[in-house]
Amino acid sequence: MRRKWLSVGAAVVVVAGCAVWAFHTTTQVEISTAEIDTGPVVRRILASGTIQATHTVDVGTQVSGIVDSLAADFNSIVHANQVVARLDPSLYDAALEQAKATLLEAQANLNQVRASLDGATTAEEDARTKYSRAVALSREQLMAQADLDAARIAEDEAIAGVHSADAAVSDAAAQVQQAVANVSQAQVNRDHTVIHSPIDGIVLSRNVDVGQTVAAAVQAPVLFTIATDMTRLQIQLNVDQSDVGELQSGRPVTFEVESYPDETFEGMVSQVRLQPIAEQSTPATTVASSTLPQATTSVPTVVSYAAMIDVDNPDQRLRPGMTAEVLLQGMRHDDVTRIPNTALSFRPPPDVLKTLGQREPSIDEHLTGDDPVSKPRAVWTFDGRQFKPVPVRVGLASDQWTELVKGDLHAGETVVTRAELRTRSRFSTAP
């Protein structure tokens, strides 16, 4: 019996030893590397913009009134001079009739003063004839001097009457011209109650309903927005000042919209505008001096420029207002030595260095150079035992590669992109 229990105990010890050996864990350092190679580096500019029509017209009204009827709606196809809306014309009809009545009154007054002028002219001729006869009789001493003077005075009064009547005719004629102008103005206002489309196009928006009152006292209200051609659209981008120097007219671009996530559309840069756009600003305070007081001003911190992208839209699937994510190709350097961006962003983790028994290298000891402009950076190599930083100077960067300008690296060499610790057991099959 005792020998049996000894055998069982020995078996338990053996099994426990095997379990400890099997599940014993070890810590290993896993290194990922990438090769430095030769190829192009193309800087890509990603920006968001809004799709809009190349040419839109806001159709308003020059007179106030109540919307009587609408002849166009959203997405309506309209043509130049087509009636799109009408305002209630009753007030303008009344004003037009009143202006016409005033014109008739002015014309009647003109006819009356003209008749008065004719009478004054006849009286003048009669007075002139009588005065001439009086002068002849006075020479023959057949008329007293007092009668001659009276004839002369009558002639002068008749001449003055002609001048007065002539002035009255001129005033009446001016009133007639003013009345004609008032009729024309009233007619124009009446005509403006009928609103026409100025162009051929499609209605993008309708901002009024029948029965709504529109007031044009200060600013013409917008009734419709009409786009000329939906088969050609534009995207307006705000490009940061650091990238705008690389944009050129005629350069192709690609873009995507959320409505069609699996499709890529094409366009072309048509214009890069010179007017800067300051999107953000920060306050800047100047220190007061003996001559100038303290002052606070706003300084723009984000400056961008508008770039216009022409887009063909033959099937009219793209619509104004859609947000487009645009990818533009910027500067390009061909046949350069390039470093993976993951290698430039890598730095050995402290726990990995501790496992390898390596102290953290001082990067500043290696990053020396004679270029005062570009700041040196470092990539790392691994010889199987320790990490070593390699100082480099870099140039143009893309989303994947960065140009190597200077550094003790060549195409085909490997640099570290990732390092981490992995814990494994003897029976483990997965990392």
C-alpha positions, 0 to 999 in steps of 0.5 A, a space after each residue: 500500500 505504501 509503495 502504491 502511494 509513493 508511485 501516485 505521488 511521484 506521478 503527480 510531481 512529474 505532471 506538475 513539473 511538465 505543466 510548469 515547463 509547458 506554460 512557462 512564458 518568455 518575453 520577446 522583442 518584435 521588430 518591424 522594418 521597411 526598406 528605403 527605396 527610390 521613386 517619386 514623392 507626390 504631395 497631395 492636398 486634401 480639402 473640403 469644398 461645396 459644389 455650386 452652380 457656375 452661374 446663378 441669378 437671384 430673381 427678385 421684385 422691384 415693387 412691393 405687394 402680395 404674391 398673386 400666383 406662381 408659375 415656377 417651382 423647385 426644379 422647374 425648367 424656365 426660359 428667358 422672359 418666361 413669367 415665373 410669378 405675379 403680384 397683385 396689381 390692383 394698387 398699381 392699376 389704380 395708381 396708373 389710372 390716377 396718373 393718366 387722369 392727371 395727364 389729361 388734366 395737365 393737357 387740358 390746362 395746356 390747351 387753355 393757356 395756349 388759347 389765352 396766349 392766342 388771345 394775348 397775341 391778338 390783343 397785342 396786335 390790336 394795341 400795336 395797330 392803335 398805337 401806330 394810328 395814334 402816332 400818325 394822328 399825333 403828327 398831324 396834330 389831330 390827337 391829343 398827347 394824352 391819347 397818344 400816351 394811353 395808346 402807348 401804355 395799352 401797347 406795352 400792357 398787351 406785350 406784357 400780357 403776351 409774355 405772361 401767357 407764353 410763360 403760362 404755356 411753358 409751365 403747363 407744358 412742363 406739367 404735361 411732361 411731368 404727368 407723362 413721366 408719372 404715367 410711365 413710372 406707374 406703367 413700369 411699376 404695374 409691369 413689374 408686378 409680372 416677374 420674368 425669368 432673366 435667363 434660361 435655366 433651372 429653379 434651385 430655390 423658391 422663397 415665397 408662397 402665394 399670398 405672401 407679402 413681399 416688401 421692396 422698400 430697402 432691398 429687393 426680396 429674392 423670390 427664386 434662385 435660378 442656375 443657368 446650366 446644371 451639366 457644369 458645376 463648380 467646387 469652391 475650396 479654401 486652400 491653406 496658404 502653405 499649399 496654395 503655391 503648388 496649385 495651378 490652373 488646368 491641373 486635374 483633381 479628383 473628389 468624392 461626395 457622401 451621396 456616392 461613397 464608392 465613386 470618384 469624380 474628376 474636375 480641373 482647377 480653373 482659378 486660384 483667387 488672390 483675395 485671402 480668407 482669414 478664417 480665425 483670428 487671435 487678439 494681439 496687444 501692443 505694450 503702451 509707451 510714452 507716446 502710444 496707449 496700449 492697443 488690442 488688435 485681431 491678427 489672422 491665424 489661419 489664412 486660406 485662398 479660394 480655388 475654383 474647380 470646374 466639374 462636368 455633370 452630364 447626368 446631373 447626379 451632382 447637386 449644388 450644396 453637396 460637400 466634396 472631399 477633393 484630392 489635389 496633386 501638389 509638388 512632385 519630385 521624381 527618382 528621389 531616395 524616400 523614407 517611409 513615414 512610419 520610420 520617421 515617426 518611430 522612436 524605441 519604446 522605453 520598455 523595449 529598451 529596458 528588455 534589451 538592456 540598452 539605455 535610451 540613446 540621446 538623439 541630440 548627440 547624433 542630430 548635428 548638421 550644417 543646414 540652419 534652415 531644415 531641422 534634422 530628424 532621425 530614423 532608427 536601425 536595429 542590428 539584432 541587439 540594439 537600436 541606433 539613430 541615424 540623422 537625416 534631413 528630409 524634403 517633400 513629403 506625401 501621405 506615405 513617403 518622405 524625400 531623403 535630402 541628406 543622411 547616411 542611408 541608401 536605397 535597399 537599407 532597412 529602418 525600423 517602423 515598429 517595436 513592441 514586446 510580446 509574451 509567449 508560452 511554450 505551447 502558445 501558437 498565436 502572438 
